[in-house]
């Protein structure tokens, strides 16, 4: 009888082996806005991640296994981001996660990521979500604190001492405005007024009227890319023609398309810009990425989030390679050992253990519908 049971158990193990052998892919999760007003940026983030995965698989995968991406639409909603992260961890059992491009969504999903011990590389630029003590969250570009600091310094250097603030009333906008107030004090700038609006609003008449009456030398605008075009256009329509300083969202084609000539006089901070052609990219890694993107999707990226998605996957992949396993804690520790990984954003150095890997940012100006870097 005992031998009979042993044979049955052995047979069951034999039957189970093919299923185990098939379940060998390294799985990356993704959550970001694939529909709604931020869909263009979210799809670029996802597409950039897929280019990196294509390249990794073409080179033999990770730890000898194929990499696959499981994706969810967070619809720009923190609640949906939490549901997406939970499903990726508890149902899909992913090894690593890319997303979201919304800092508020990453902040909301942070507790679930930490409990699940799954490394995440996010694309949101707000410093806040990496200041909560989480150890499994990382960023693959510079944070908005770098941008805001440099914009405040630019205002001081340009003798633009009286500044009005207009920001979206969400995690991204609120944190950016708060940072600017701090750096304004450091640079002895005067805040003439501070106004806010709800993301997605399209009538800013009240706020802009108050700002215009405060007679600023410059306006600091901090909001997501789909708000920037309408905000900028209405500033000019309502009679403010002075300089505007703002975030990397001004790299979105949509922002320039809506603002049109009214974007002249905008100065913004960004990690990188998308050139008109791959050949026009000054960096060989960026040129190679853009060529692969163009070949796969038949067009250039609509948003610099494509670069963020690509770099995020490369950081996670390097962590898995160094760890020699997909175990979350081991991969997290391996990412913290990275100090020399070359990405499109620059050379990643996570050795400080803060989750931040990039410490530089560039300043650009818009004139006649074109970008130029300010030295």
N, C-alpha and C positions, 0 to 999 in steps of 0.2 A: 504493500500500500504506500509506504514511504517513498519507494522507488518510482511508483506511478505518479505521485504528486511532484516529485523532482522533475520527471520528464515533462509534465504539463507546464511547470514553471519555466523550464528551459525553452519549451516551444513558444511560450508567451513572450519571453525575452527576444527570441529570434524574430518573431513577428513584429516586435516593437522597433527593432533595429533600423529597418528601412525608413520609418518615420523620423527617427532621430537623425539619420544621415541626411534626410532632405531638409531638415531644419537647421541649416548651417549658415545661412546668409547673415551678414552683419546688417542690422537694421537701424537706420537713422529715422527719427521722427521729424516732422515739420508742422508748425502751426503758424499761421499768418493770415492777413486779409486777402482772400482770393476773390471775394465779391465785395460790392459796396464802393464807397468813394475812394478808398485807398487800395483798390484791387490792382491797379496798374503797378504800384510799388510792391505789393505783396506777391504778385505773380513774377515780377523781376527777381525778388528774393528767392522764391522757389526755383525759378529757372537757373539762377546762378549756382544754387546748391546742386542741381542736377548735372550741370556741366562738370563740376568737381567730381561728382560720383561717377560720371562717364569716364573721366580720365583715370580715376583710381581703379575702376574695373578693367580698363584697357591695359593697365599695368599689372594686373594680377589680383586686384582686390586688396582686402585687408586680412592679414593673418591667413592668407590662402583662400579666403571666402569672398564671395560676391557681396557688394554693398547694395542695398535697396532702400528706397525712400518711401515712408508712409506719411501721407500728408492730410491735414485737416484745415478747414477754413475757420478762422477765429472771428470773422466778420467784424473786425475792429472792436469786439466786445470783450471786456475783461472776464465776464462770466463765461462766455464761450471759450475763451482762452484756457480757463481753469478746466472746463469739461474736456477740451482737446488734449491738454497735458495729462490729465487723469487717464484718459483712454489710451494714449500713447504708452504710458507707463504700466498701467494695470491690466490692460487688455492686449495691446500689441507687443508688450515686453521689449521695447526698443532699447538699443544700446547707448544712444546719444540723441540729442535733440537740437535742431536749428529753429530759431524763432523767438519771439515774434518781432516784427519791425516796430510795434507799438510798445513803448517802455511801460505804460500802465498795464498792459496785458502780461508782460514778463513779471512785473511786480506782483500782480494778482496770482499768477501761477507759481511763483517762487516757493511757497511752502510745500506744494505738491512735488515740485522738482527735488527739493531737498529731502523730503521724506522718502521719495523713490530712489534716491542716490543715483540719479542719471545725469551725467554732465550735459549742460545746455550752453550753447554759444548764441547769444541774442544779438539782434541788429538794432535795437533801440539805443538812442544816444544819451538819454537822461542818466545822470550819475546815480540817481536814487536807488535803483534796483540792485546795484552792487554795493550799497552801503547798509544793507540789512543784516549782515553777518552770514549770509549764505555762502556755502563753500563749493557748490556744484554749478554755479553760474559764472559765465565768462562773456567778454565782449570782444568782437573782432574788428573794431575800429576805435577811433578816439571818441571820448564822450563829449557831451555838449558843454561841460565845464571848460574844456579847452577852447571851444568855439567862443563861448561867452567872454572868457577872460581876454582873448585876443581882440574881440570886437570892442570891448570897453577900452582896451589900450589903443585901438585904432581911433576911437572917438576922441580920446585925450590928445593923441598925436596930431589929429586933424583940427584941433581947437573947437570941437563940437561939444561944448561943456554942459549945455542944457538938453536933457534927454527926456522924451516922453516914452512910455512903455505901453504896448498893446499886445496882449497874449491870449491864447485860448485857455479856457477855464477847465483844464484837465491836467493829468500828472505831468505831461511833457511841457505844456505851456506854463504851468505854475512853477515848476522847478527851474525852468529857464529864466523866467522873470525874477525869481528870488535870487538866483545866482548873479544876474546882472545888477541887481540892487547892491549886492555885496561888493562886486568889482567896481561899481560906480563910486562907492565910498572910497575904495582904495585909490582910485584915480582922480578923486576930488571932482566928480561930476555931480551935477544937480538933477534930480528927478523932478520934472515939472508936473507930471500926472501919471497915474497908472490905471489903465482900463483893461477890461477883459471881455471875452465873448465865448459863446458855446461853439465847440467844433461843429462845422456844418452850416452855421449861420451864413447868410449872404447879404444882410443889411447891417452895415457898421456905422450908419449915419450919426447916431448918438455919440458913440465913442470917439469917432474922428472929429466931430464938432468940438468936443471937450478938449481933445488933444490940440487942435488948431488954435483954440483960445489960449492955451498955455504957452504958445509961441516957442516951441522947442527948436534947437539947432539941428536935431536929428531924432528920428523915431526908431526905437528898438522894437521889432516885431518878432514874436516867437510863437509859432504854430506849425501844424503839419502842412505838408506840401500842397494838399488840395485846398487849403484855406488861403494860401499866400497870393495866388493870382487875383482873386476877388478883393482881398484886403488892399493890395497894392494899387489896383485899378481905382478903387473908390477913394483912396487917399488923394490921388491926382484929380479925380472928378470933383472932389469936394474942396479943392483949392490948396492942398498941401503939396508943394513941389520940391521940398528939401530932401536931404539924403535919408535913406532907410537902411538900417542894418538888421540882418536876420540870419536864419539857420540854413542848413544844407538842403532843405526842401526846395530852395530856389534852383537846384539843379534839375528838378522835374520838368520835362518838356511842357506838361500841362500848366505849370505855373507861368512860364513865359508865354505860352499860347494865349492864356486868358489875360495876362497883364499887358501883353504887346509892348508898345513904345513906353507905356507908363512904368515899366521896370527899369528904365534908365535912372541911374542914381542909386540903385540897390547895391549894397556891399554885404557879402555873406561869407560865412566860414564853412568849409567843407573838407572832407578827407581827399576827395578826388572828383574829377569831372569825366563825363563820357564824351570822347572825341567823335567827330563826324564819321570817321572810318577807323578800322583797326590799325591801319598803317600810320594814322596820325597820332597814335598813342606814343608817348615818349618812353614808356616803360615796356620792356620786352614781355614781361609776364602779363601785363594788361593787354598788350597787343595779341598775344597768343590766346588769352581768354576771349577777347572780343571776336577773334576769327572763329573760334569754336562756337561761340554763341550765335554769331551770324549764320554759320553753316547749319546749326541745329534748328534755329527758329526763323531763319529767313529775314532777320532784321537785327538792328542794334538794340541793346537794352533800352527800355523806356525810363529806367530809374537806376541810380547808382546802388540801389539795394541789390542788384545783380552781383556787384563786387562783394557786398557784405555776405551774401549767401555762399559765394564761392570760398571766400576766406574762412567762413565759419566751419564749413565741411573740412577744409584742409587742416584747421587747428584741431578739430576732433579726431581726424584721421591720424594726425601726428601723435596725438595723445595715446591712441590705441596702439600704434606701432611701438612707441617707447615702452608702453606698459606690457606689451606682448599678450594682452588679454582684453576682453571687453568688460571686465569687472569695473563697475562704476567708480569705486573708491580708488582703484589702481589707475584708472584713466585720469581721474581728477588730479591725483598727485603727479602723474606724468605731465599733464598740461602745465602744472605749476613749475615744472622743471624746464619748460621751453624758454629760451632766451635768444634764439637765433633763427627763428623760422621766418623765411621770406614770404610775404604775401603781397597782394595788390595794394593793401593799405600801408605797407612798409614792413619793417622787421619787428616781429612779435616777440615781446619779452614779458612773460607772466611770472617771473621769479619773485616779484614783490608779494605775491599771494593775495592780491586784491581782486583778481578777476579781470583787471585792466591789462591790455597787451600793447596798446599804442599810446604814445604821449605827444604826438605832433599833429598840427592842423594847418591848413592853408587858408588864405583870405583872397576872395575873388570879387571883381566888380562887374556889373552888367552895363553895357553901353551898346546902343544900336542892335539889340537882340543878340549880342555876343558876350562871351565871358573872357576876362583877362585876369591873370593872377597878379596881385599886388605884392611887390617885394618889400 
